[in-house]
Amino acid sequence: MLERVKLERVDILALIPHQGASCLLDTCSFWSDTTLRAHTAVHLHPDNPLRHAGQLGVLVGAEMAMQAAALHGALTGQTMARTGGYLAALRDLQAQCDRLDCAEYGLLQIDVLREQVDSAGMVYGFSVHSQPGDLLLQGRGTVMFQRAVAGAGRAE
């Protein structure tokens, strides 16, 4: 079932571990059991912490997408917060630009599609589009869950 409740940044911050300037998502316009669409303008902020030499590389779009995947997991009950999770792999990356910090891109649209989930982790396909609709980046990301170590009180 498609949810139509728009989430603002404050809602997103309550659901994912990325906080402050490290959170790269501004809003979420919808989600379903397998998909989520988010939007952001943080790529245009001159103080974006992921800028290097004054530029924001296109691969930051993969970080945006994986944050959207974390948000999707939290919204659908497959949250990585239960055990913690980490990005294990990016695959099939196709970049159509060199950098994201171009004003003509406007508000970025990030779409994620959960392709697989099990007790070990999740795989998401993703795409990042400019406001005019141009594809900027697409690929797949694998998130692995951390497992609690019995009796140790920490994750391995």
SVG drawing of the C-alpha trace seen along z (x, -y; Angstrom):
<svg xmlns="http://www.w3.org/2000/svg" viewBox="-2 -28 42 44">
<polyline fill="none" stroke="black" stroke-width="0.4" points="0.0,0.0 1.3,-3.4 1.7,-5.8 1.1,-9.5 2.2,-11.1 4.9,-13.6 7.8,-13.6 9.8,-16.7 13.5,-16.9 12.6,-16.8 10.7,-13.5 13.6,-12.0 16.1,-13.0 14.0,-11.0 14.2,-7.9 17.8,-7.6 21.2,-7.7 22.5,-10.5 22.1,-13.8 22.7,-17.5 24.6,-18.3 25.3,-14.6 21.6,-14.1 21.4,-14.6 17.6,-14.3 15.1,-17.2 11.8,-15.5 10.1,-12.2 7.1,-12.5 6.0,-8.8 6.9,-5.2 5.5,-1.7 6.6,1.7 9.4,1.7 9.9,-1.9 10.6,-5.4 11.0,-8.8 13.0,-11.6 14.0,-15.1 16.9,-17.3 18.6,-20.6 21.6,-20.0 23.8,-19.5 23.5,-23.3 24.6,-24.2 28.1,-25.7 28.8,-24.3 27.9,-20.7 30.3,-18.5 30.9,-16.2 32.3,-18.9 35.9,-18.5 37.9,-21.3 34.7,-23.3 32.8,-20.8 30.3,-18.0 31.1,-14.9 28.4,-12.8 29.1,-9.8 27.6,-11.8 24.3,-10.8 25.0,-7.2 25.2,-8.4 21.9,-10.2 20.3,-7.1 21.6,-4.9 20.2,-7.3 16.9,-7.1 17.3,-3.3 17.8,-3.6 14.7,-5.8 12.7,-3.2 13.9,-0.4 12.8,-2.4 9.4,-3.2 8.7,0.4 9.9,2.1 13.2,3.5 15.2,0.9 18.9,1.2 18.6,-0.5 17.7,2.8 21.1,4.2 23.0,1.4 24.1,1.6 26.8,0.6 27.2,0.0 29.0,3.1 29.0,2.5 28.0,0.2 27.5,1.8 26.4,1.0 27.0,-2.7 26.3,-4.8 27.0,-8.5 25.7,-11.0 27.6,-14.0 30.7,-14.8 29.3,-16.8 26.0,-17.4 26.4,-21.0 25.0,-22.6 22.2,-25.1 20.4,-24.0 19.7,-20.6 17.3,-22.2 15.7,-19.9 17.2,-16.4 14.8,-13.4 16.1,-10.2 14.2,-7.0 15.1,-3.7 13.7,-0.2 14.3,2.6 15.3,5.6 16.2,8.0 16.0,8.3 16.9,11.1 18.4,11.4 21.9,10.6 21.0,7.3 19.3,5.5 19.9,4.6 18.5,1.4 18.5,0.1 18.5,-3.6 18.4,-6.6 19.1,-10.3 17.4,-12.8 17.5,-16.5 14.3,-18.6 14.0,-18.9 14.1,-15.1 17.6,-14.3 19.2,-11.1 22.3,-12.0 23.3,-8.7 22.0,-5.2 23.2,-2.0 22.7,0.6 23.8,0.6 24.1,3.5 23.7,2.8 24.8,5.6 23.3,5.8 25.6,6.1 24.9,9.1 24.9,8.8 27.6,11.0 26.0,13.1 27.1,11.9 29.5,9.3 27.1,6.3 28.6,5.0 28.2,5.7 30.8,7.5"/>
</svg>
